[in-house]
Amino acid sequence: MSAFHDLVLPGLAGQELPLAPFKNQLTLVVNVASECGLTPQYAGLQELHQRYKDRGFGVLGVPCNQFAAQEPGSDAEILQFCNEQYGISFPLSSKLEVNGAHRHPLYRLLAGEGADFPGDISWNFEKFLVDKHGRVLARFSPRTAPDDPALIQAIESALA
């Protein structure tokens, strides 16, 4: 198994969220926030998740409060917001740090030293496309919308 699939994240609902079940699918990892100008991307992420889930694709949301404190809520508040506002059905971790000295191992793997697409996460809703082998295929800026043709093309190509 890959280092990506060996990770176990704290889940938003208080459970463990092992990444091993993602082993046979293409995964879009996105750091998310509830009070950001980009928060409406949740709707597009949910749409992507629904559109491609039967083809071996899923979204993994990672709440983060490191950018202008735009994810201030508790796990329960984040979960309620995601369910009520966007009907999110994809898994969400508990809040993680994506940059700095306490960067979670997931983000050390995705964007740390030696990663295929290294560098600090620039803002909420930065996206990493990870294949079933745990390799990062692409990195997309926060402003890349879930329905952006480049993102759709990357998903379609990886699923082909």
N, C-alpha and C positions, 0 to 999 in steps of 0.2 A: 504494500500500500504506500501511497505517496505521503510526504510530510503534511500536505494539505488535509488529506483524509484521515490522518492520525490525530488531528486536533479535536478537542472537545471544548465547545464554548458554553458559557452560562446562558441558558435560555431565558427568554423574556417572561415566560410564565413560571419561572422558578425551577425548571427542570434542566437537566444537562442536554446540550444540543451537540451530539457527536456529528462530525462531518463525514464519517465512514459511509453513511447511507447515500451521500452525494457521489460515491465512487463511480456509479454507472450513468452519470448525467453531466451535462454541460451546466455550469452554474455561473450566474451573474451575481457577484458579491458587491453590495452597495452600502456605503455608510450613509445612514439616513438621519433625518431630524424633523421634528414636528412643527417647529416654528421658524422655518426658513422660507425664503422666497421661492426655493425650488421644491418645497414640500409637495406641491401638486404632482410632481413626478411619481408619487406613490400610485396614482391612478394608472399611469402608463406602465409602471413596473408590474402592477397586478394584472393588467391586460397582457403583457408579455408572458407572465407566468402561466396564465390561463391558455393563451394561444399555443404555447409550445410544450406544455407539461407532458402531454401524451407522446411527444417525440423525444423525450429524454432531456428536458431542460427545466431549470428551476431558478428562482431568485432567492438569494439569502440576504436579508436586511440586517444591518449592523448599526443600531443607534449609537450616536456619538455626540457628546456635549462639548467638544473642544473648539468649535467654531462659533464665536459670539454667543455662547451659552444658549444655542437654539434647540437643545434637547434637554430642558431642565427637569422634566417630569420623572416620576418613579416608574419602575417597570410596569406596574399596574396601570398607571395613567397613559403610558405609551401604548400599551396593548389596547386599552379602551379607545384611545384616539384612532389607532390604525383600523380597528374593527368598525367603529361607528362612522368614521369619515370616509374610509376607502374600502372596507370589506376585505382587508388583506388576508389572503389564505397561504401566503408563503411564510416560511419560518423566519423568526426574528430572534437575534441574540439579545442578551442584556446589554446595557451600555458598555462600550469598550473604548479604550484610547487607541487612536490610529497613528498618532505622531508622538515624538518625544521619548523621554527616558523610560516611560511606562507603557510604550507601544505594545499592544497585545501581540503574541506570537503569530497570530493570523496575519496581521499587517506587517510584521517583520518578514514573513514569507512572501507576501504580495508585493511589498514596496521597499523593503529594507536593503541593506548592503548585499550585493550578490543576486538580487532579484532580476528577472528579465525586464521589468519596468520599474526601476528604483526611483526613489524620491518621495519626499513628504506628500501626504494627501493635502490637496490645496483647499478643499471646502467640502461641505456636505454634498452627497449624491455623486461622489466619484465612483467609477464602476470598473470592475475587473472581471473579465470573462475567463473562466477556469474550465479546462476540459476534464473529461472523465478520468484522466491520469494525474490530475492535480497540477497540470502545467498552465501557467497564465498565458493565454493567447493574445490578449489585448487589454489595453487600459484606456478608459474614456473619461474625459473631463466631466466635472459636475454639470456643465451646461449642455452636455450631450443628452438630449431627451431620449426616453425609452423608445420612441418611434422614429428616431433618427435613422436615415437610410444606411449609414455606415455601421451602426450597431446592429440593425436588422440583418445586413449583409454578413457581418461577422458571425451572428448566431446561425443563420441559414447555412453558411459555408461549413461551420463546425458540426452541424447536425447532418450534413449531406453524407 
